[in-house]
Amino acid sequence: MAKPAPSPADLMKLHGEAIQRGGAAARTALEGIGKLAALNIDTARASLEESTEQIRALLSARDVGTLTDLVSSFAKLSPEKVNAYVNAVYAISSETGAELRAMLEQQVNEANAQLTATVETLAQSAPSGADGTLDFITKSIDAAKSVYEQMQSVTQQYAEAASASAGAAAGRKKR
């Protein structure tokens, strides 16, 4: 027996689930933004403390030579600090991106399952002679799934290459 079309209650349930998934994605993105903000606040606090120490050192200098040495040493950015900050930003964005990717993948898998079930329901209740149309729909869905999987694979390869490149660049800077 053919499965009945979704009722308004079923559609409302699907709508509610979509809103919950959207809310979860928004929360994940906001958590990532919060982590970046905390990192920036900590970095600014450390920079302010370092600046205060530098000003004290400058004020305590008793001769021009010492003052000149202090000024030139303070003018140099610390590559280790810059590298640590960049790595922290990369880690936060990678973690947030991975969580969002996992959510999206789950949604796509659920949507594919629902679409397949709907097509099967249509196939069971389709009038005679609709086999060609249903076959076309099925093949179109399969092609779309294949394209999605290929794009997902290429995106994964790109992300791995970017991560390896960032790791190699960080390794070169430490030397």
CNS distance restraints for C-alpha pairs under 8 A (distance, minus, plus):
assign (resid   1 and name CA) (resid 124 and name CA) 7.67 0.50 0.50
assign (resid   2 and name CA) (resid 121 and name CA) 5.97 0.50 0.50
assign (resid   2 and name CA) (resid 124 and name CA) 5.55 0.50 0.50
assign (resid   2 and name CA) (resid 125 and name CA) 5.75 0.50 0.50
assign (resid   3 and name CA) (resid 121 and name CA) 5.63 0.50 0.50
assign (resid   4 and name CA) (resid 121 and name CA) 7.74 0.50 0.50
assign (resid   6 and name CA) (resid  10 and name CA) 5.61 0.50 0.50
assign (resid   6 and name CA) (resid  11 and name CA) 6.53 0.50 0.50
assign (resid   7 and name CA) (resid  11 and name CA) 6.35 0.50 0.50
assign (resid   8 and name CA) (resid  12 and name CA) 6.09 0.50 0.50
assign (resid   9 and name CA) (resid  13 and name CA) 6.14 0.50 0.50
assign (resid  10 and name CA) (resid  14 and name CA) 6.27 0.50 0.50
assign (resid  11 and name CA) (resid  15 and name CA) 6.11 0.50 0.50
assign (resid  12 and name CA) (resid  16 and name CA) 6.09 0.50 0.50
assign (resid  13 and name CA) (resid  17 and name CA) 6.20 0.50 0.50
assign (resid  14 and name CA) (resid  18 and name CA) 6.19 0.50 0.50
assign (resid  15 and name CA) (resid  19 and name CA) 6.31 0.50 0.50
assign (resid  16 and name CA) (resid  20 and name CA) 6.25 0.50 0.50
assign (resid  17 and name CA) (resid  21 and name CA) 6.17 0.50 0.50
assign (resid  18 and name CA) (resid  22 and name CA) 6.14 0.50 0.50
assign (resid  19 and name CA) (resid  23 and name CA) 6.09 0.50 0.50
assign (resid  20 and name CA) (resid  24 and name CA) 6.13 0.50 0.50
assign (resid  21 and name CA) (resid  25 and name CA) 6.21 0.50 0.50
assign (resid  21 and name CA) (resid 103 and name CA) 7.91 0.50 0.50
assign (resid  22 and name CA) (resid  26 and name CA) 6.16 0.50 0.50
assign (resid  23 and name CA) (resid  27 and name CA) 6.09 0.50 0.50
assign (resid  24 and name CA) (resid  28 and name CA) 6.18 0.50 0.50
assign (resid  25 and name CA) (resid  29 and name CA) 6.20 0.50 0.50
assign (resid  25 and name CA) (resid 100 and name CA) 6.34 0.50 0.50
assign (resid  25 and name CA) (resid 103 and name CA) 7.25 0.50 0.50
assign (resid  26 and name CA) (resid  30 and name CA) 6.08 0.50 0.50
assign (resid  27 and name CA) (resid  31 and name CA) 6.04 0.50 0.50
assign (resid  28 and name CA) (resid  32 and name CA) 6.35 0.50 0.50
assign (resid  28 and name CA) (resid  96 and name CA) 6.74 0.50 0.50
assign (resid  28 and name CA) (resid  99 and name CA) 7.31 0.50 0.50
assign (resid  28 and name CA) (resid 100 and name CA) 7.11 0.50 0.50
assign (resid  29 and name CA) (resid  33 and name CA) 6.29 0.50 0.50
assign (resid  29 and name CA) (resid  96 and name CA) 6.62 0.50 0.50
assign (resid  29 and name CA) (resid 100 and name CA) 7.73 0.50 0.50
assign (resid  30 and name CA) (resid  34 and name CA) 5.99 0.50 0.50
assign (resid  31 and name CA) (resid  35 and name CA) 6.20 0.50 0.50
assign (resid  32 and name CA) (resid  36 and name CA) 6.30 0.50 0.50
assign (resid  32 and name CA) (resid  92 and name CA) 6.43 0.50 0.50
assign (resid  32 and name CA) (resid  93 and name CA) 6.87 0.50 0.50
assign (resid  32 and name CA) (resid  96 and name CA) 5.63 0.50 0.50
assign (resid  33 and name CA) (resid  37 and name CA) 6.11 0.50 0.50
assign (resid  34 and name CA) (resid  38 and name CA) 6.12 0.50 0.50
assign (resid  35 and name CA) (resid  39 and name CA) 6.14 0.50 0.50
assign (resid  35 and name CA) (resid  92 and name CA) 6.96 0.50 0.50
assign (resid  36 and name CA) (resid  40 and name CA) 6.16 0.50 0.50
assign (resid  36 and name CA) (resid  89 and name CA) 6.75 0.50 0.50
assign (resid  36 and name CA) (resid  92 and name CA) 7.01 0.50 0.50
assign (resid  37 and name CA) (resid  41 and name CA) 6.14 0.50 0.50
assign (resid  38 and name CA) (resid  42 and name CA) 6.09 0.50 0.50
assign (resid  39 and name CA) (resid  43 and name CA) 6.04 0.50 0.50
assign (resid  39 and name CA) (resid  88 and name CA) 7.85 0.50 0.50
assign (resid  39 and name CA) (resid  89 and name CA) 7.95 0.50 0.50
assign (resid  40 and name CA) (resid  44 and name CA) 6.01 0.50 0.50
assign (resid  41 and name CA) (resid  45 and name CA) 6.04 0.50 0.50
assign (resid  42 and name CA) (resid  46 and name CA) 6.15 0.50 0.50
assign (resid  43 and name CA) (resid  47 and name CA) 6.08 0.50 0.50
assign (resid  43 and name CA) (resid  85 and name CA) 7.93 0.50 0.50
assign (resid  44 and name CA) (resid  48 and name CA) 6.06 0.50 0.50
assign (resid  45 and name CA) (resid  49 and name CA) 6.20 0.50 0.50
assign (resid  46 and name CA) (resid  50 and name CA) 6.10 0.50 0.50
assign (resid  47 and name CA) (resid  51 and name CA) 6.05 0.50 0.50
assign (resid  48 and name CA) (resid  52 and name CA) 6.16 0.50 0.50
assign (resid  49 and name CA) (resid  53 and name CA) 6.34 0.50 0.50
assign (resid  50 and name CA) (resid  54 and name CA) 6.17 0.50 0.50
assign (resid  51 and name CA) (resid  55 and name CA) 6.13 0.50 0.50
assign (resid  52 and name CA) (resid  56 and name CA) 6.27 0.50 0.50
assign (resid  53 and name CA) (resid  57 and name CA) 6.21 0.50 0.50
assign (resid  54 and name CA) (resid  58 and name CA) 6.14 0.50 0.50
assign (resid  54 and name CA) (resid  74 and name CA) 7.25 0.50 0.50
assign (resid  55 and name CA) (resid  59 and name CA) 6.09 0.50 0.50
assign (resid  56 and name CA) (resid  60 and name CA) 6.18 0.50 0.50
assign (resid  57 and name CA) (resid  61 and name CA) 6.38 0.50 0.50
assign (resid  57 and name CA) (resid  70 and name CA) 7.68 0.50 0.50
assign (resid  58 and name CA) (resid  67 and name CA) 6.23 0.50 0.50
assign (resid  58 and name CA) (resid  70 and name CA) 6.79 0.50 0.50
assign (resid  58 and name CA) (resid  71 and name CA) 7.68 0.50 0.50
assign (resid  61 and name CA) (resid  66 and name CA) 5.97 0.50 0.50
assign (resid  61 and name CA) (resid  67 and name CA) 5.61 0.50 0.50
assign (resid  62 and name CA) (resid  66 and name CA) 7.10 0.50 0.50
assign (resid  62 and name CA) (resid  67 and name CA) 7.62 0.50 0.50
assign (resid  63 and name CA) (resid  67 and name CA) 6.32 0.50 0.50
assign (resid  64 and name CA) (resid  68 and name CA) 6.01 0.50 0.50
assign (resid  65 and name CA) (resid  69 and name CA) 6.18 0.50 0.50
assign (resid  66 and name CA) (resid  70 and name CA) 6.10 0.50 0.50
assign (resid  67 and name CA) (resid  71 and name CA) 6.14 0.50 0.50
assign (resid  68 and name CA) (resid  72 and name CA) 6.20 0.50 0.50
assign (resid  69 and name CA) (resid  73 and name CA) 6.13 0.50 0.50
assign (resid  70 and name CA) (resid  74 and name CA) 6.07 0.50 0.50
assign (resid  71 and name CA) (resid  75 and name CA) 6.16 0.50 0.50
assign (resid  72 and name CA) (resid  76 and name CA) 6.98 0.50 0.50
assign (resid  77 and name CA) (resid  82 and name CA) 7.73 0.50 0.50
assign (resid  78 and name CA) (resid  82 and name CA) 6.42 0.50 0.50
assign (resid  79 and name CA) (resid  83 and name CA) 5.90 0.50 0.50
assign (resid  79 and name CA) (resid 173 and name CA) 7.46 0.50 0.50
assign (resid  79 and name CA) (resid 174 and name CA) 7.86 0.50 0.50
assign (resid  80 and name CA) (resid  84 and name CA) 6.02 0.50 0.50
assign (resid  80 and name CA) (resid 174 and name CA) 7.19 0.50 0.50
assign (resid  81 and name CA) (resid  85 and name CA) 6.18 0.50 0.50
assign (resid  82 and name CA) (resid  86 and name CA) 6.18 0.50 0.50
assign (resid  83 and name CA) (resid  87 and name CA) 6.03 0.50 0.50
assign (resid  83 and name CA) (resid 170 and name CA) 6.86 0.50 0.50
assign (resid  83 and name CA) (resid 173 and name CA) 7.80 0.50 0.50
assign (resid  84 and name CA) (resid  88 and name CA) 6.11 0.50 0.50
assign (resid  85 and name CA) (resid  89 and name CA) 6.24 0.50 0.50
assign (resid  86 and name CA) (resid  90 and name CA) 6.11 0.50 0.50
assign (resid  87 and name CA) (resid  91 and name CA) 6.04 0.50 0.50
assign (resid  88 and name CA) (resid  92 and name CA) 6.21 0.50 0.50
assign (resid  89 and name CA) (resid  93 and name CA) 6.15 0.50 0.50
assign (resid  90 and name CA) (resid  94 and name CA) 5.90 0.50 0.50
assign (resid  91 and name CA) (resid  95 and name CA) 6.03 0.50 0.50
assign (resid  92 and name CA) (resid  96 and name CA) 6.15 0.50 0.50
assign (resid  93 and name CA) (resid  97 and name CA) 5.91 0.50 0.50
assign (resid  94 and name CA) (resid  98 and name CA) 6.02 0.50 0.50
assign (resid  95 and name CA) (resid  99 and name CA) 6.33 0.50 0.50
assign (resid  96 and name CA) (resid 100 and name CA) 6.25 0.50 0.50
assign (resid  97 and name CA) (resid 101 and name CA) 5.98 0.50 0.50
assign (resid  98 and name CA) (resid 102 and name CA) 6.13 0.50 0.50
assign (resid  99 and name CA) (resid 103 and name CA) 6.33 0.50 0.50
assign (resid 100 and name CA) (resid 104 and name CA) 6.14 0.50 0.50
assign (resid 101 and name CA) (resid 105 and name CA) 6.01 0.50 0.50
assign (resid 102 and name CA) (resid 106 and name CA) 6.19 0.50 0.50
assign (resid 103 and name CA) (resid 107 and name CA) 6.27 0.50 0.50
assign (resid 104 and name CA) (resid 108 and name CA) 6.14 0.50 0.50
assign (resid 105 and name CA) (resid 109 and name CA) 6.12 0.50 0.50
assign (resid 106 and name CA) (resid 110 and name CA) 6.15 0.50 0.50
assign (resid 107 and name CA) (resid 111 and name CA) 6.04 0.50 0.50
assign (resid 108 and name CA) (resid 112 and name CA) 6.04 0.50 0.50
assign (resid 109 and name CA) (resid 113 and name CA) 6.22 0.50 0.50
assign (resid 110 and name CA) (resid 114 and name CA) 6.20 0.50 0.50
assign (resid 111 and name CA) (resid 115 and name CA) 6.00 0.50 0.50
assign (resid 112 and name CA) (resid 116 and name CA) 6.03 0.50 0.50
assign (resid 113 and name CA) (resid 117 and name CA) 6.17 0.50 0.50
assign (resid 114 and name CA) (resid 118 and name CA) 6.14 0.50 0.50
assign (resid 115 and name CA) (resid 119 and name CA) 6.19 0.50 0.50
assign (resid 116 and name CA) (resid 120 and name CA) 6.17 0.50 0.50
assign (resid 117 and name CA) (resid 121 and name CA) 6.17 0.50 0.50
assign (resid 118 and name CA) (resid 122 and name CA) 6.15 0.50 0.50
assign (resid 119 and name CA) (resid 123 and name CA) 6.03 0.50 0.50
assign (resid 119 and name CA) (resid 134 and name CA) 7.61 0.50 0.50
assign (resid 119 and name CA) (resid 137 and name CA) 7.90 0.50 0.50
assign (resid 119 and name CA) (resid 138 and name CA) 7.47 0.50 0.50
assign (resid 120 and name CA) (resid 124 and name CA) 6.25 0.50 0.50
assign (resid 121 and name CA) (resid 125 and name CA) 6.40 0.50 0.50
assign (resid 122 and name CA) (resid 126 and name CA) 5.61 0.50 0.50
assign (resid 123 and name CA) (resid 131 and name CA) 7.83 0.50 0.50
assign (resid 123 and name CA) (resid 134 and name CA) 6.53 0.50 0.50
assign (resid 126 and name CA) (resid 130 and name CA) 6.35 0.50 0.50
assign (resid 130 and name CA) (resid 134 and name CA) 6.24 0.50 0.50
assign (resid 131 and name CA) (resid 135 and name CA) 5.97 0.50 0.50
assign (resid 132 and name CA) (resid 136 and name CA) 6.11 0.50 0.50
assign (resid 133 and name CA) (resid 137 and name CA) 6.25 0.50 0.50
assign (resid 134 and name CA) (resid 138 and name CA) 6.10 0.50 0.50
assign (resid 135 and name CA) (resid 139 and name CA) 6.09 0.50 0.50
assign (resid 136 and name CA) (resid 140 and name CA) 6.04 0.50 0.50
assign (resid 137 and name CA) (resid 141 and name CA) 6.18 0.50 0.50
assign (resid 138 and name CA) (resid 142 and name CA) 6.20 0.50 0.50
assign (resid 139 and name CA) (resid 143 and name CA) 6.07 0.50 0.50
assign (resid 140 and name CA) (resid 144 and name CA) 6.15 0.50 0.50
assign (resid 141 and name CA) (resid 145 and name CA) 6.17 0.50 0.50
assign (resid 142 and name CA) (resid 146 and name CA) 6.17 0.50 0.50
assign (resid 143 and name CA) (resid 147 and name CA) 6.21 0.50 0.50
assign (resid 144 and name CA) (resid 148 and name CA) 6.14 0.50 0.50
assign (resid 145 and name CA) (resid 149 and name CA) 6.11 0.50 0.50
assign (resid 146 and name CA) (resid 150 and name CA) 6.16 0.50 0.50
assign (resid 147 and name CA) (resid 151 and name CA) 6.11 0.50 0.50
assign (resid 148 and name CA) (resid 152 and name CA) 6.04 0.50 0.50
assign (resid 149 and name CA) (resid 153 and name CA) 6.13 0.50 0.50
assign (resid 150 and name CA) (resid 154 and name CA) 6.19 0.50 0.50
assign (resid 151 and name CA) (resid 155 and name CA) 6.01 0.50 0.50
assign (resid 152 and name CA) (resid 156 and name CA) 6.09 0.50 0.50
assign (resid 153 and name CA) (resid 157 and name CA) 6.19 0.50 0.50
assign (resid 154 and name CA) (resid 158 and name CA) 6.10 0.50 0.50
assign (resid 155 and name CA) (resid 159 and name CA) 6.09 0.50 0.50
assign (resid 156 and name CA) (resid 160 and name CA) 6.15 0.50 0.50
assign (resid 157 and name CA) (resid 161 and name CA) 6.12 0.50 0.50
assign (resid 158 and name CA) (resid 162 and name CA) 6.05 0.50 0.50
assign (resid 159 and name CA) (resid 163 and name CA) 6.05 0.50 0.50
assign (resid 160 and name CA) (resid 164 and name CA) 6.09 0.50 0.50
assign (resid 161 and name CA) (resid 165 and name CA) 6.02 0.50 0.50
assign (resid 162 and name CA) (resid 166 and name CA) 6.05 0.50 0.50
assign (resid 163 and name CA) (resid 167 and name CA) 6.10 0.50 0.50
assign (resid 164 and name CA) (resid 168 and name CA) 6.10 0.50 0.50
assign (resid 165 and name CA) (resid 169 and name CA) 6.11 0.50 0.50
assign (resid 166 and name CA) (resid 170 and name CA) 6.13 0.50 0.50
assign (resid 167 and name CA) (resid 171 and name CA) 6.17 0.50 0.50
assign (resid 168 and name CA) (resid 172 and name CA) 6.26 0.50 0.50
assign (resid 169 and name CA) (resid 173 and name CA) 6.32 0.50 0.50
assign (resid 170 and name CA) (resid 174 and name CA) 6.44 0.50 0.50
assign (resid 171 and name CA) (resid 175 and name CA) 6.90 0.50 0.50
